[in-house]
Amino acid sequence: MNRSSLFHLLAATIALTQIATPFYAEDRRRPNIVMLVGDDIDRDTLGPWGGEAITPHLDQLAAEGVKFNRCYANVAMCAPFRQELYSGRSPWRTGAMPNHSQSSPDTKSLPHSLQPLGYRVALLGKSHVGPQQAYPFERLGDIPKKEDANPIALERAGKYIVEAKGAGEPFCLVIGAHDGHAPFHTHGDPSIYDAAKLTLPKDALDTPEYRRELLGNFVEVTHLDKLLGGLRELIAELELTEDTIVIFCSEQGNQFPFSKWTCFDGGLASGIVAAWPGVIPAGIESDPILWISDITPSLIEAAGGEIDPADYDGKSQWANFTGANVKVHDYAYGTFSNCNIIDNRERVFPIRSIRDERYTLIWSPKAGIEVTSNTTLTMALMMLDGEQVKGGLNPAASWVAKMQKEGQPLQEQLVERLHHRPEWALYDRQSDPKELTNLVGNPEYSEVQKRLQSGLRDWLEEWGDSDPVVTETGFVKPNSKAKAKTKAGGKKK
């Protein structure tokens, strides 16, 4: 169904249901919520944060609402990220720390809190969460990545919203996109970018493979931006703009080196933008640390619900959505496990991190014992073993080939960083946003290091994860083809 036909259908439905919808005209205590979640999209590539990806609709959303400059997830992988987002709980509590893992069945999530308030709560598109009893969304179906998701998503979203409006019910609709996730074969328009003219990040080596993949990622980001624009147009056509919170979430970093599957800023940082006319001031920024687990309790507060602190690890930051700019957290915490990821199922290389508004501290307990590994490094590891492989969808492999041929210091540094991490790494993001210069051992930063080490130790002890190697060894069964355990550590005290 094309856009014109869809809107004609919606207009006809509105005319038949206007009498049945006093809720939207009379009560703003129960806003509708529409949240669009990207898939592996680096925050710093997006327009609102000065990135080169073409995102006019996201730029407009930021101009009309709030953007968060220090939002962090606990894990830079899809399944743990989304379960943290929807539950308001950390992976140490839900057990969803490895990728493709599920939460404990007693996990409560957004539907559990909004449904008693009269909401319909649905998930359209990519799920990556489970079990159903922990995430009891109405399921509107996934859309395969090979399909052009935009018209399908708009049609399904339109039907759902019209039905909710006709019944006089507030709704929460989450759309999980596939755009941004490799391999890149989007239905977007590659001609709007020139790979040769893209500005590469400072922690990247310039290879044709890297530029090709970065272009593919950007094309998908722009395609997703068009879906955001379509959703906002749909909401406006249904005369629901004033009654609807629209949220964009980029998810974790992209599938490039030092982003997804790491505890660097490029992995754990998430781009969050939200607008609600008349409630969220236009064009504001929030600088205090926001946890991904804060979003669900924030939305519950916006919906007029009561928040039991025992149910969430995150805290409501609705005040910061509306311009307060107050500090709620001193730190953001991160974790990474490559257990049960494709051909790294039994490789135990845990990473834990803590960051404040300026500094990042990363702990890799098996540094010097084990080579760090995740799926972005598979072919690169093969190349180091002397096997001849092409970069393909793995820019890291092309870096290894470039370093072996040219041997420049920066090339050697970045390839070394791909394969080996220090036990402790301290970075000053104010002067070193790509976290390239390790300050551990620099006496000028010794007190910062001690403070962050103490904070990380306290957090891990609280969650029963004082020894991450023991924690993650418990994820792996002797048979690598068997499903891994997903219970991480103990319960919060």
Secondary structure, 3 states (H helix, E strand, C coil): CCHHHHHHHHHHHHHHHHHHCHHHHHCCCCCEEEEEECCCCCHHHCHHHCCCCCCHHHHHHHHHCEEECCEECCCCCHHHHHHHHHHCCCHHHHCCCCCCCCCCCCCCCHHHHHHHHCCEEEEEECCCCCCCCCCCCEECCCCCCCCCHHHHHHHHHHHHHHHHHHCCCCEEEEEECCCCCCCCCCCCCHHHCCHHHCCCCCCCCCCHHHHHHHHHHHHHHHHHHHHHHHHHHHHHHCCCHHHEEEEEECCCCCCCCCCCCCCCHHHHECCEEEECCCCCCCCEEECCCEEHHHHHHHHHHHCCCCCCHHHCCCCCCHHHHCCCCCCCCCCEEEEECCCCCHHHCCCCCCEEEEECCCEEEEECCCCCCCCCCCHHHHHHHHHHCCCCCCCCCCHHHHHHHHHHHHCCHHHHHHHHHHHCCCCEEEEECCCCCCCCCCCCCCHHHHHHHHHHHHHHHHHHHHCCCCCHHHHHHCCCCCCCCCCCCCCCCCCCC
